[in-house]
Amino acid sequence: MARYKHPSRKKRLARFRKQTRWAPFWTVPKIYGKTRKIHPGRHTKLKRSWRRTKNKA
C-alpha cells in the first residue's frame, strides 16, 4: 500500500478495523448470565484477518 493514504481510503480501512475488534466485555454477562465465562471476541459481527481475507479498500 502507498505511503500516503487518501482520507477516504483511510476512513474505509478504519471501518474494517472496527469490525474485527472484540465486543465490549459487558456483553458476556448480559447474554449468558454472571457466572458464564466466554471470550467477548465471539460476539463480534465479522471475523476478518489481514492474512486470511482481504477487503476492498
KAWOLIN-V231313 format. One line per field, one symbol per residue. ss: DSSP state (~ for helix, > for strand, _ for the rest). phi: phi as a letter, one per 20 degrees, with the letter a starting at -180 (. if undefined). burial: I if it has 24 or more other C-alpha atoms within 12 Angstrom, else O. A space follows every 50 residues. Layout:
# KAWOLIN-V231313
ss->???
phi->???
burial->???
This chain:
# KAWOLIN-V231313
ss->______~~~~~~~~~~~~~~_____~~~~~~~_______~~~~_______ _______
phi->.ffedfgffffffffffffeffffffffffedofefdcffffeffcebcf efcedee
burial->OOOOOOOOOOOOOOOOOOOOOOOOOOOOOOOOOOOOOOOOOOOOOOOOOO OOOOOOO
